[in-house]
Amino acid sequence: MGQATLYVIIANVAVFGMSVLSPDLVGDWLSLIPARLLLRGQVWRLATYMFVHGDFSHIFFNMIGLFFFGPVLERVLGYKRFWIFYFLCGCGSGLLAALFYLALGNPDAHVIGASGAIFGVITGYGILFPNSTIYWNFFLPIKAKWLVVIYGAMELFATLQYAGGGRGGIANIAHLSGIVIAYFYLRGIGDFRKLWFRFKFERADRERKKRFKVYDGNDKPTFH
């Protein structure tokens, strides 16, 4: 267990205990509410909402994900960089979620939970150790990179469904944002540049092939 990972888990458990004792106070002052964040400037909510959870299962599964993937990522990134990565994914996903809900006319939505940051941690693990085997739901073996792809596709579909009028109680946009932020933080735009140059090369190669035709010794070429 890395120090940063341990501190994050302790902080989440402590705030969850506070929410049990005073749910209204914690939910009203620490959760992310788009209107209060973007229109009233209550910027602390970008950080505090990550430590608020709705019930035991909510915090349990988030902390399980952090417990398994956080220490490995912390050893690779280092103590300080892990903190930066974790809060960048969490705060960034919160900001994008607030903009998303405000744009869709739901400014008073309450966004809580560390899921945006946790999805970022899982994505970071999948990028750094793409071929390692993970037991999804504790029994289904799958490579880390495919787990990230599946999660990304699921969260994208759920986000588009919400934007199309479907309403649910899960902030899928925060999950999706955490995945995207983690990817760009660890990989930058290098992969997209590689894909662009590969596309240009393959297109140029196809154009060259159209200009030439190969004949065997018995054929006579026809010139156009």
QUIURHU-V505180 format. One record per pair of residues at least 24 apart in sequence whose C-alpha atoms are under 7 Angstrom apart, sorted by the first residue. I is the first residue (numbers start at 0). J is the second residue. If there is no record, write none. Layout:
BEGIN
i: <I	I>
j: <J	J>
END
This chain:
BEGIN
i: <0	1	1	3	3	4	4	8	10	11	14	14	15	15	30	30	30	31	31	31	32	32	32	32	32	33	33	33	33	33	33	33	34	34	45	45	45	46	48	48	48	49	49	49	49	50	50	51	51	52	52	61	61	61	64	65	68	68	68	69	72	85	86	88	88	88	88	88	88	89	89	89	89	92	92	92	93	95	96	96	110	114	115	115	115	115	116	118	118	118	119	119	119	122	122	122	122	123	123	151	151>
j: <70	70	73	78	82	69	70	62	50	50	50	51	51	52	109	110	111	109	110	111	106	107	108	109	110	97	98	100	101	106	107	108	106	107	90	93	94	90	110	111	112	89	111	112	113	112	113	111	112	111	112	113	114	117	117	117	120	121	124	120	124	116	116	115	116	119	177	180	181	113	115	116	177	173	176	177	173	176	172	173	170	174	173	174	176	177	177	174	177	178	177	178	181	147	178	181	182	181	182	175	178>
END
